Amino acid sequence: MHQSIDDQDPGIIVYLDEDEVLICEVLGRMRSINARTARVLDVKVGPQSGEEADVMAMKAEYAFAKLFNTFPDLGLTPRSGSADGVINGYAYDIKATHYKHGKLLATKKINNHVDMYVLAIVTEPNVVDFKGYLFKKDFIKESNLRDLGYGEGYCVDQCDLKKFKKIKQMTMKNDRNND
């Protein structure tokens, strides 16, 4: 059943402390500088600067790793088309935006290293709200192609994303089994 954004369940909110925000801002800016220096094509979707997008992405990646008690990728090596991390055997790619009603977006470039895509809303310097996720097979398909003014790409509304309840429960169960 399709629901309106105002009716949908809230996501999972992660708060970053001041030191975590600083780490993410520094690493995001360093990633941006390294990527532009290495001439990695900036394929962001939206009007924000590449540096702003990289800082927002680093906050989202860090917060997701914090949520699932994994270690974030803090590497600075320029990269294109890789996963942001792995959880429960699934390689994930975090897609971050600062728009409260933001959509899960991706360019038409197929990322063969990713199994699932995650939507993060970075609403304040220290708040990251994870709205949901989709597996690649449910996201990267012709019926999800749209043009929002920056060229055609994959686009899914928040209300059509899978919620994190099951994946969080699986992770917590796995953590308890590893004690």
C-alpha positions in Angstrom: 0.0 0.0 0.0 1.4 3.4 -1.0 1.3 5.9 1.9 2.0 9.6 2.0 5.2 10.9 3.5 3.4 12.4 6.5 1.9 9.0 7.3 5.0 6.9 7.1 6.9 5.5 9.9 9.9 7.5 11.2 13.3 6.1 10.3 16.1 5.2 12.6 17.8 8.3 13.9 21.5 8.3 14.8 23.1 11.2 16.7 26.7 11.9 16.2 28.7 13.6 19.0 30.8 16.7 18.4 34.0 14.7 17.8 32.3 12.3 15.4 30.9 15.3 13.4 34.4 16.8 13.3 36.0 13.5 12.1 33.3 13.2 9.4 33.7 16.8 8.2 37.5 16.5 8.0 37.4 13.1 6.2 34.6 14.2 3.9 36.6 17.3 2.8 39.8 15.3 2.4 37.9 12.7 0.3 36.6 15.5 -1.9 40.0 17.0 -2.4 41.6 13.7 -3.2 38.8 12.7 -5.6 38.9 15.9 -7.5 42.7 15.8 -7.7 42.6 12.3 -9.0 40.0 13.4 -11.6 37.3 11.1 -10.3 34.1 12.1 -12.0 31.7 13.8 -9.5 28.4 12.0 -10.1 26.3 13.6 -7.3 22.7 14.3 -8.0 21.6 17.7 -6.9 22.7 21.4 -6.6 25.1 20.9 -3.6 28.9 21.3 -4.1 31.0 18.1 -4.4 32.6 18.9 -1.0 29.2 19.4 0.7 28.0 16.1 -0.8 31.2 14.3 0.4 30.9 15.6 3.9 27.2 14.7 4.1 28.0 11.2 2.7 30.8 10.7 5.3 28.4 11.6 8.1 25.8 9.1 6.8 28.4 6.3 6.3 29.8 6.9 9.8 26.3 6.9 11.4 25.3 3.7 9.6 28.4 1.9 10.8 27.7 3.3 14.3 24.1 2.0 14.1 25.1 -1.5 13.2 28.3 -1.6 15.4 30.7 -2.0 12.5 33.8 0.0 11.6 33.2 2.7 8.9 35.5 2.9 5.9 37.7 5.9 6.8 39.9 5.5 3.7 40.9 8.5 1.7 41.9 6.7 -1.5 40.0 8.1 -4.5 37.4 5.6 -5.6 34.4 5.3 -7.8 31.8 2.5 -7.9 32.6 0.7 -4.7 30.5 -0.2 -1.7 30.5 1.9 1.5 30.5 -1.2 3.7 29.1 -4.7 4.3 26.4 -5.8 6.8 25.0 -9.3 7.1 26.9 -10.2 4.0 25.3 -7.4 1.9 27.5 -4.7 0.4 25.7 -1.4 0.8 25.8 2.1 -0.7 24.5 5.0 1.4 22.7 7.7 -0.5 22.5 10.9 1.6 20.5 14.1 1.3 19.6 17.0 3.5 16.0 17.2 2.2 13.5 15.9 4.8 11.3 14.3 2.1 14.3 13.3 0.0 14.2 10.3 -2.3 16.6 7.4 -2.8 18.5 8.4 -5.9 21.2 6.9 -8.0 22.7 7.7 -11.4 22.3 5.2 -14.2 25.8 4.0 -13.7 25.5 0.4 -12.4 27.6 -0.3 -9.3 28.4 -4.0 -9.5 29.9 -4.0 -6.0 26.7 -3.1 -4.3 23.8 -5.3 -3.1 21.6 -2.7 -1.4 21.1 1.0 -1.3 20.3 3.0 1.9 18.6 6.4 2.2 20.0 8.7 4.9 18.6 12.2 5.6 21.3 14.4 7.3 19.1 17.0 8.9 21.5 18.8 11.2 25.2 18.7 11.7 24.8 15.8 14.1 21.6 14.0 13.1 21.3 11.3 10.5 17.8 9.7 9.9 17.9 6.4 8.0 14.6 6.1 6.2 15.0 2.7 4.6 16.7 0.6 2.0 16.2 -1.4 -1.2 18.1 -4.3 -2.6 19.6 -3.6 -6.0 17.1 -5.8 -7.9 14.2 -3.7 -6.5 15.9 -0.3 -7.1 17.9 -0.5 -10.3 15.2 -1.2 -12.7 13.6 0.7 -15.6 10.3 1.4 -13.7 12.3 3.5 -11.2 13.9 5.8 -13.9 13.0 9.5 -13.5 14.4 12.8 -14.4 14.4 15.3 -11.5 16.2 18.0 -13.5 19.7 16.6 -13.3 19.4 13.9 -16.0 17.6 10.5 -15.8 18.4 8.3 -12.9 16.9 5.8 -10.5 14.5 7.3 -7.9 12.3 5.8 -5.2 10.1 7.7 -2.7 10.7 7.1 1.1 7.3 5.4 1.5 8.4 2.7 -0.9 11.6 1.7 0.9 12.0 -1.3 3.2 12.3 -0.5 6.9 15.2 -1.5 9.0 13.4 -3.5 11.6 14.3 -6.9 10.2 17.9 -6.1 9.3 18.5 -4.5 12.7 17.0 -7.6 14.5 19.1 -9.9 12.4 22.2 -7.9 13.3 21.4 -7.8 17.0 20.7 -11.6 16.9 24.0 -12.2 15.1 25.8 -10.0 17.7 24.4 -12.1 20.5 25.4 -15.3 18.8 28.9 -14.1 18.6 29.3 -13.4 22.3 
